């Protein structure tokens, strides 16, 4: 039988067995509407409250500051649209980066039609944002800063606490939002540690159910609802709560945080081993993202002179599942906006691959991939019309790891 190696955990994770077990009663036994006044409804509401308290305790916030959503994308939309519409008349300016998830970029593009103006602060060669650059971009009419905690493609971790501190020192009235979908299961942060006003997380990246997520909203932040209806989630997100998914998210976050230190150490070791093997065996390769300040499970590299989509098909045929970037844009033939955004040319960015490790990943899996990957890259290079010079992509100010 062909071996199967799943290396796309940043796109989606399998649901943890304990999470499935926790969810099952809410499909068959506790199925009442949490807003109903009868016993079945009260039982459901009790479970909803307990799930909210569980998430709030992990993040060290008040339960009333947690809004349950259907995804990270909905959470981002509620954060951005909700804050900006509630602040209408107070300003018209937003600050972000050009390498955010498309949930942020497309939402801000949509809001531009309502008169909102966005400044895209630069990132360095590793994809990190400087707090000083954010402060320099601030204007008297700035309302919101939204910068992701860890990049979903290259894994780079941003100094969100420092950014938030710098923003608040310049203007305490400016809100700070961070997309923590990729980091929430691996970095043991709390909201007070980051200092942000709003935070997005979702379940499909932490071995929870797809279609689950949260938005943390500081109690002093006014939020205009995006969905209107029955006034659920404290009048901030209408719609009958998906109780099974909510319970699943809460359970998944608890499991992830309980084992975060141990699992992150294991994955970091495997990640570094994988990177070492790639650079020992495949020439003309560049590591994308910060060499050390990156998610423990993320390996993003550019193999020069090939098309990532072609390599993806070779890998898939061998039972190896990876990606060329964000799963949300996997149908696009355009190179990753993140890899282009950190300074690679379109030709080099086309050869980028993202491998993300997870609970089931072993050293044997990495060895299996490395038994095939060098020959796959070599075969594609033989038929490629491109011949890039790797020296053109090296940066003396921000040295990147590469193989010639």
N, C-alpha and C positions, 0 to 999 in steps of 0.2 A: 504494500500500500504506500502511496505517496505521502510523505510527511507533511503536516500542516503546521505552519508557524505564523501566528497572528502578531503583527508588529504595527498595529494601527489603533492603539489604546487611546490616543489623543482624539480620535474620531468618535469612538464608542467603546464602552467596556461591557462585558457580560454582567448580568445581574448576580450579585453575590447570593449564594444559597440562603443565608440567614435573612437577607432582604426579602427574597421570595416568600420565605416562611412567615415573615412579619406582615406581608401584604395580603396573603391569602384570605384571612378572616373578613377582610373588607370587600371581598367579592361575593362571599357566600353567607356570612353571618351578620356582620355589622354593616348593613347596606342602606341605612336610613340617611336622609338628608340632614347634614349638620345644622341647618337652620330651622328644622322642624321642632315643635315643642313637645311632641310625644316621646315616649321612652326610647324608641328606636333612634329618633333624632338626637336625643340627649346623649345616648351612648356614642353615637358618631361624633358629636361635638366634643365629648370628653377625649376621644382619641385624637381629634384635630388639635385640641388644646395641648395635649401631652406632646405631640409631635412638634408643635411650635415652641414649647418650653425647651424641648431637647435641642433644637437647633440654636435657640437663643443662648442656652447655657454654654454651648461649644464656642459660640462667637462672642460671648460675654456682653450681651445686650439685653434689652427688655423684650419679652415675647411680643409686645405690641409693635415692635419695630421690624418684625418679620412678615413679609407678604409672600404667600405661596403662589407660584406661577407655573405655567405649562412648559417652560423651557428657558434656557439662557437668553435666547433671542427675545422672548416676550419680556423678560426681566429688563434687558437693555432698553427695549422700546418704552417700557413703563418708566424707567428711570429718566431717560432723556426727554421723551415727550412730556412726561408728567411734570418734571421739574421746570422745564422751559416754558410750558404753557401756564403753569402756576405763577411764574415770574414775569409774565408778559407785562411790559411797561416799565420794568426795572432795569432792563438791559436787552442786548440782542447779540451777544458774543459768546462763543464757545471755543475751548481749546482742546485739541486732541493730537494724535499722531497719524501719520499716513499708513502705519502698519497695524492698525487695530483690526479686530474681527469685522467682517462685513456687516454684522448686526449693528455695529456702531457707525461705520462709514455710510452705509445706505440710509440709516435713520437720519443722520445729520444732513445728508443730501436731500432727503425728503423735507426736512424742516427748513432748509434754505428757501424753499418756495413760500414759507410763511415769514420770511424776512430775517431769519437767523444767519449770522455770519460765523464762519469757522476758520480758525487759524490752526494750521498743522505745524506743530513744533518739530524740529529735526531730531532724528535719532542718530546715534553713533554707529560705527561699523558693526557693533555687536547687537544693535537694536535697542539700546538703552536710552532713556530720556534723562536729561540733566534737569534738576530742580531749577537751576538758574535760567535755563531756556524757557521754562514754563512761566516763571515770573516775568521775564523779559517780554513775553507774548501777552501778558495781562493788560487789559484796558479798563477804563472807568466803567464801561458797560459790560464787562465780563460777568457772566452768570454761573457758568459751569466749566469744570475741567474734567475730562474723562480719559483716563489712561489705564491700559490693562496691567494687571499685576504680573502675569507671566504670558509671554507670547505663545499662541496656540500652534504656530508653525516652527519657530526656531528655538522655543523653550527659554529664551532670555527672561530673567526676572528683573523687574523694575524696582527702584527704591521708592515705593509708594509712600512710605511713612515720611521720608525726607521731602518728597514732592508736596504732600499734603501740608506738612509743617511750613514749607516755604510759601505756599499759596495763602495759608491762613495768616501768616505774619504780614503778608502784603495787603490782604483784604479778607477779613474774617467772614464776610458775607458771601464770598464765592463758594459754591458747592463743589465737592470732589467726589466723583464716581469712579469705581474701578471694576473691571471685568475680571473676576477671579475664578472663572470656570475651570481653567487648567490647573490652578494652584491650590484650590480649596482642599483637595484630598492628599496633598503632598507636603505643604508648608503649614506648620501648626500656628497660624496667626490667629489673633482675635481682632475685633473691630477697634478696640482702644489702642492696640499696637499700631494699626495702620492710620487711625485718625480720620478715616473717610466718612463722608455723609451718606453715601449710597454704595452698595456692593452687590454684584451679580454672581450667582453660582448656580450650577445645574447638576442633575443626578446622573446623566449618561456618561460623565467623565469619572465618576467615583464609585462605579459598580452598583449604581442605583438604577431605577427605571427610566427609560426614555420618556420624554413628556413631563419631566418634573424639574422644578427649579425654585429659587427664592430671589427676592429682592430685599436687602436690608435697607431701611430708610430711617435715618435718625429722626427722633421725635420732633425736632424743631424744623424739619424740612416740609414745606408745603408741596403736595403732589396732586396734580390734576389727573383724574382717572382717564385711562385710554379706552377701557370698556365700560359701558354703562348698563345697568340692569338692577339686580336685586340688592346691591350694596354689600356683597360679601367681602371678606378680608378687610373689615373696618372701613368700608365704603371706598376702598382704593382699587379693588380689582373684582368686579362683579363676575358672577358665574358660579354654579355649584361646585364646591371644591372636589377635586379628584382625590378622595381620601386615601385610597390604596397607594397612589403615587406619592402623596405627601408623607405617609407613614414610611414608605420605602426610602424616600429621600432622607428623612431624619435618621433612619436606621443606617443607611449607607454612610452618611457623614460621620456618625458615631464610630462605626467600624473603621473607617479610613483614618480618622484622627487617633483612635486607640493604637493603631499599628503603624502610624505615619513614620516615626523615627526609625523603626526596624526595617520597614519595607523600603523607605527612601534610601537607606544605607545599602541595602541589597541591590536595588535598582541602579544606584550610582556606580557601584562596582561593576555591574554588568554593562552599563552604558559606556564606561571608560574602557572596558575590555573590548567592546565592539568597535569603538572609535579607534583604538590602537590597532586592531586587526585590519580595519579599513585602510588606514594610512600606511601600514606595513605592506599591504598587498595590492593596492590600487593607486597608481600614479595619477597626477593631475586631478587631485581631489582637494576641496576646500571645506573646512568646517564652518557652518553658518551658526551664528549666535555666540553668546559669551562662552569662553572656554570653561569657566567654573561656575559662574552665577547663572545657572540654567536649571531647568527642571530635571529631577533625577532620572527620568525615564526617556528623555528626548535626545535623539540623534538626528541632526539635519545636516546633510552634506550636499555639495554640488560636484557631480562628476562632469568635468569639462568634456566638450565635444560629443555629447549624446543628448537624446531627447528622453526626459524623465518618463513620459507616457509609454515609450517603447520598453524601457527597463521595467516599468510597472507590469506590463503584460508578460514579460519574460519571468518575472518573479511570481506572478499569479499562476502561471502555468506550472511552476515548481511547487505550488502550495504555500508560497510566502506572500503575506498580505501586508502591504505598506501603503504609502501615499506620496503624491507629489506636492502636497500642501494641505490646506484646509479641506475637510470633507464637504463643506458647504459649497465649495467652488470646484469640486473634482471634475465636473462636466465641462469646465472651461479649458480651452487650449492656450489661453494666455498664461505666461509664467507667473509665479507667485508674486503678488504685490509686496509681500513682506521681504522676500529675498532681493527683489529689485530695489526696495526701499532702503536696504542696508548697504547698497552700493554696487551690487553685481550687475553686469550688463544683461540685456535680455537673452543673449546667446548662452551665457553662463547660467542664468537663472532657469533656463529650460531644462538643465540637467540636474536640478535639485530634487532630492528625495528626503522624505521624513519617515524615520523608523521610530516608533514609540513602544516602549516595553511595558509589561504589566505583570500581574500576579502569577500568570502561568509561564512566563518567560524564563528559560533556563540557559545555562552556558552551552548545553548541547544544541539548543535552538540557534544560538549565535554561530556556533561552529558549523551547523548545517547551512546557514545562510552564507557564511564565508567560504564554504566549499564550492559554491556556485556563483556568487556575486562577481568575483574578479573576472571570470571567463565571460560572464554576461556583458559586463562593461567593455571588455576587450573586443568582443564580437560586434557590439554596436559601434565602437569607434572605427572598426575596419571599414564600415560602410558609410561612415559619416563624412560629409563634405566640409565639416568644420574642423579647424585646427587652431585653437586659442592658445595664447601664451599666458601661462599661469602667473608670470611676473607682473602682468597688467592688473592683477586683482589683489596684490599684496599691499598692506597698509602699514607704514612704519609707526604711525601714531597709535593705531589699534591693531597690534599684530594678531593675525589669524593663523590657525593651524592649517597646514597644507602639506601635500606630498607632490614632489616634482616628478 
